[in-house]
Amino acid sequence: MNLIVLAAGKGTRLGGLSQNAPKIAALLPHGSTLFAHFVSSFEEADSFENMIVVCGYVKEKVELEKARIQEQKPITLLNNPRYSMAGPVVSVWTAHEYMQAEDFVLCNGDTYYSPQVYSEVLEYSGDGVVLGIDQSGAVDPDSMLVRLSRDGKLMKVGKRIPKDETDGNSIGMVLVKGRQHRQLFLQIVKDMMGEEKTLEKASYWHAILNQFIERGYPVHTVVIDSREWQEIDTESDVVLLEKKLNHDAG
């Protein structure tokens, strides 16, 4: 099982906290980085054999952070040279060889996930695709909203789902298990690489899941407690993360 982390973008909204580094390598007030959290959870989860981080902006900062941490399991850094011109689907495709070879968890590199999140996503038995979602009701303009069927399967994911049709939001983590599902996932990504609209900066990788559903394949969901994850976009998000980590430590 591979853990694939998308971390090619800039952290411009973090202000001075970014230190001209991608968000995954920016030093947070508690003295660590998101990269360090990813490595810790990766090494704690027995299911993961490899961690692949797709970099772009100031890749050297991620390389330095990797060198600082004494890794116990293989960590590979890939480079997306088009990170400044194209959307995240290109970053997904950058890791396509690893997705083809093994089942994988794909997630955003600008998000903190507790070890519990990985455990709950990986609990899914059998082959399939599983998206982690939050149903706490806490959303913002950047939230990736979800609409679900009565049995909890994903019907649509995106930023423009009407409020009265929203059943939560994505935590930015998806599990893909089974050769057939991996092949379809990669075929969809390959098809999207030829579409101009999906390569725009404003696009999002969750569109892959919408295509998955349109082709007749189910996308399952698992509900994650809002206390177990935190997207890091702004300095206020860092404050929220600090509170969560302090609560866990207490």
ChimeraX attribute file (.defattr): number of C-alpha atoms within 10 A of each C-alpha:
attribute: neighborCount
match mode: 1-to-1
recipient: residues
	/A:1	19
	/A:2	20
	/A:3	24
	/A:4	26
	/A:5	26
	/A:6	26
	/A:7	31
	/A:8	30
	/A:9	24
	/A:10	19
	/A:11	24
	/A:12	16
	/A:13	13
	/A:14	20
	/A:15	12
	/A:16	11
	/A:17	18
	/A:18	20
	/A:19	15
	/A:20	17
	/A:21	20
	/A:22	25
	/A:23	29
	/A:24	32
	/A:25	28
	/A:26	24
	/A:27	18
	/A:28	18
	/A:29	12
	/A:30	11
	/A:31	7
	/A:32	12
	/A:33	17
	/A:34	20
	/A:35	24
	/A:36	18
	/A:37	16
	/A:38	22
	/A:39	18
	/A:40	16
	/A:41	18
	/A:42	24
	/A:43	18
	/A:44	13
	/A:45	14
	/A:46	10
	/A:47	15
	/A:48	20
	/A:49	16
	/A:50	19
	/A:51	23
	/A:52	18
	/A:53	27
	/A:54	26
	/A:55	27
	/A:56	23
	/A:57	22
	/A:58	15
	/A:59	21
	/A:60	14
	/A:61	18
	/A:62	23
	/A:63	14
	/A:64	11
	/A:65	17
	/A:66	18
	/A:67	10
	/A:68	10
	/A:69	12
	/A:70	9
	/A:71	14
	/A:72	10
	/A:73	12
	/A:74	12
	/A:75	17
	/A:76	12
	/A:77	19
	/A:78	18
	/A:79	17
	/A:80	24
	/A:81	16
	/A:82	15
	/A:83	21
	/A:84	13
	/A:85	10
	/A:86	19
	/A:87	21
	/A:88	25
	/A:89	24
	/A:90	25
	/A:91	26
	/A:92	22
	/A:93	18
	/A:94	19
	/A:95	21
	/A:96	17
	/A:97	10
	/A:98	18
	/A:99	25
	/A:100	15
	/A:101	13
	/A:102	18
	/A:103	20
	/A:104	26
	/A:105	24
	/A:106	21
	/A:107	23
	/A:108	22
	/A:109	27
	/A:110	25
	/A:111	25
	/A:112	22
	/A:113	23
	/A:114	19
	/A:115	18
	/A:116	15
	/A:117	20
	/A:118	22
	/A:119	15
	/A:120	13
	/A:121	21
	/A:122	20
	/A:123	9
	/A:124	16
	/A:125	8
	/A:126	8
	/A:127	15
	/A:128	18
	/A:129	23
	/A:130	23
	/A:131	26
	/A:132	22
	/A:133	25
	/A:134	23
	/A:135	16
	/A:136	14
	/A:137	11
	/A:138	10
	/A:139	14
	/A:140	10
	/A:141	8
	/A:142	10
	/A:143	17
	/A:144	20
	/A:145	25
	/A:146	26
	/A:147	21
	/A:148	18
	/A:149	11
	/A:150	8
	/A:151	8
	/A:152	14
	/A:153	18
	/A:154	22
	/A:155	17
	/A:156	20
	/A:157	21
	/A:158	21
	/A:159	14
	/A:160	13
	/A:161	15
	/A:162	10
	/A:163	10
	/A:164	7
	/A:165	11
	/A:166	18
	/A:167	20
	/A:168	22
	/A:169	24
	/A:170	24
	/A:171	25
	/A:172	22
	/A:173	22
	/A:174	26
	/A:175	26
	/A:176	24
	/A:177	22
	/A:178	14
	/A:179	16
	/A:180	11
	/A:181	18
	/A:182	23
	/A:183	15
	/A:184	15
	/A:185	20
	/A:186	18
	/A:187	15
	/A:188	17
	/A:189	22
	/A:190	16
	/A:191	11
	/A:192	20
	/A:193	15
	/A:194	10
	/A:195	10
	/A:196	9
	/A:197	13
	/A:198	22
	/A:199	20
	/A:200	15
	/A:201	14
	/A:202	10
	/A:203	15
	/A:204	16
	/A:205	22
	/A:206	20
	/A:207	18
	/A:208	21
	/A:209	25
	/A:210	18
	/A:211	17
	/A:212	19
	/A:213	16
	/A:214	12
	/A:215	11
	/A:216	8
	/A:217	15
	/A:218	17
	/A:219	22
	/A:220	20
	/A:221	23
	/A:222	20
	/A:223	19
	/A:224	21
	/A:225	14
	/A:226	15
	/A:227	17
	/A:228	17
	/A:229	20
	/A:230	19
	/A:231	18
	/A:232	22
	/A:233	17
	/A:234	15
	/A:235	16
	/A:236	11
	/A:237	15
	/A:238	20
	/A:239	14
	/A:240	15
	/A:241	23
	/A:242	16
	/A:243	13
	/A:244	18
	/A:245	15
	/A:246	11
	/A:247	10
	/A:248	11
	/A:249	7
	/A:250	6
